[in-house]
Amino acid sequence: MSVLMHTLHVELGERSYPVYIGRDLLADSQLLASHVSGSQVVIVSNETVAPLYMDRVKAALGPRKRLTEVVLPDGEQYKTLATLSDIFDQVMAAGHNRTTTFVALGGGVVGDITGFAAACYQRGVNFVQIPTTLLAQVDSSVGGKTAVNHPLGKNMIGAFYQPAAVLIDTNTLQTLPPRELAAGLAEVIKYGLISDEPFYRWLQLDMPKLLAREEAALAEAIERSCSNKAQVVSADEREGGIRAILNLGHTFGHAIETAQGYGQWLHGEAVAVGMVLALELSARRGVVARDEVESLRALLRAAGLPVEPPADMTPAVFLELMGRDKKVVDGTLRLVLLEGVGSACIVDDVADEELISLLESHLSRA
């Protein structure tokens, strides 16, 4: 029996949608069916998740739906235009029309690429997110960012396309590898840093409960994270302003992911290092206390996350890759920094010399 713990709403006018958080939601046929329009369904998953949960989702959809299963290889390195084309090949071969619903069953890669496929297929079809990793549950499944990677930059080809609903089954976290759980915790910590200091302090105290996968603690962390993100997305759907604060640590992190090769560093691992660099830069500018930097490093270590960049990277490589980031506007790099824990800001006056000094100090420690 499913247990619905929380329901949040992303308020976007006619594109508004619910985010359900609970236990055993994958088995709730009424909940899933209420967001599946038409008789055709495409379930996109990967080789790791499909054996665990595909049958449950198919059973919840019932025998009257015409189902097509698309099972992708697992890994960030497959988040490409070639994989996107393979999805289209299978969907078109099965004769799906514009009344079909795409269901993303998996982590952030599956969610991003399925959402982009739904945005493109016959100019847009219905789309439901069923995220199965903590990172996808608290971040990529909410907000409508969909994309694939390019060799020159992460998430450079995509679209804003909102799902009809997000179903977060907390039970899926019980099968998540420890490294994937830690990667998701990086994004959880981010929400406390940018907009929710009480949540951040709670995380400092209750991190052991999250690592032990205590149900109540995980549900609380997911609900608080999704609530924070929903508020930001509702205020700025297409990242014209305040939504950019959700990118704390991401410009540094994306440079690490691109330089190391997609999938070598998990997204949350790279973001963890990026957040340390952003907070350190904030401290160097005198707007954040130095002890908050060490506090963040301690929290990330407790979560099992790295706090220093790869030793084989150089400031020049960082600057080159950061210069290609989506957040560069008219040649000017914008970074998310902190004015204090729980208060983020967007700056565009960081000189290369500041970044080089910052990076040199951390790379020497790495």
BELUR-V7678 format. One record per backbone hydrogen bond with DSSP energy under -0.5 kcal/mol. NH is the residue of the N-H (numbers start at 1). CO is the residue of the C=O. Records with the same first field share a line. If there is no record, write none. Layout:
NH=CO + CO
This chain:
3=23
5=3 + 21
6=21
8=19
10=17
11=9
12=10
15=12
16=13
17=10
18=164
19=8
20=166
21=6
22=168
23=3
27=24
28=25
29=27
32=28
33=29
34=30
35=32
36=33
37=35
41=66
42=101
43=41 + 68
44=42 + 103
45=43 + 70
47=72
50=46
52=49
53=49
54=50
57=53
58=54
59=55
60=56
61=57
62=58
65=62
66=39
67=65
68=41
70=43 + 68
71=69
72=45 + 70
78=75
79=76
80=78
84=80
85=81
86=82
87=83
88=84
89=85
90=86
91=87
92=88
93=89
94=90
95=92
96=91
100=97
101=40
102=126
103=42
104=102 + 128
105=44 + 103
106=104 + 130
111=107
112=108
113=109
114=110
115=111
116=112
117=113
118=114
119=115
120=116
121=117
123=120
124=121
125=118
126=100
128=102
129=165
130=104 + 128
132=106
137=133
138=134
139=135
140=135
141=136
142=139
146=144 + 159
148=157
149=79
150=153
153=150
156=153
157=148
158=156
159=146
161=144 + 159
164=127
165=127
166=18
167=129
168=20 + 166
169=131 + 167
170=22 + 168
172=169
173=170
174=171
175=172
176=173
180=177
181=177
182=178
183=179
184=180
185=181
186=182
187=183
188=184
189=185
190=186
191=187
192=188
193=189
194=190
195=191
196=191 + 192
200=196
201=197
202=198
203=199
204=200
205=201
206=202
207=203
209=206
210=206
211=207
212=208
213=210
214=209
218=214
219=215
220=216
221=217
222=218
223=219
224=220
225=221
226=222
227=223
228=224
229=225
230=226
231=227
232=228
233=229
234=230
235=231
236=232
239=236
244=241
245=242
246=243
247=244
248=245
250=247
251=247
253=249
254=250
255=251
256=252
257=253
258=254
259=255
260=256
261=257
263=265
264=261
265=261
270=266
271=267
272=268
273=269
274=270
275=271
276=272
277=273
278=274
279=275
280=276
281=277
282=278
283=279
284=280
285=281
286=283
287=282
288=282
292=289
293=289 + 290
294=290
295=291
296=292
297=293
298=294
299=295
300=296
301=297
302=298
303=299
304=301
305=300
313=310
318=314
319=315
320=316
321=317
322=318
323=319
324=321
325=322
328=325
329=332
330=328
332=329
333=331
334=327
335=347
337=335 + 345
339=340 + 343
340=343
342=193
343=193 + 340
344=194
345=337
347=335 + 345
351=349
354=351
355=351
356=352
357=353
358=354
359=355
360=356
361=357
362=358
363=359
364=360
365=361
366=362
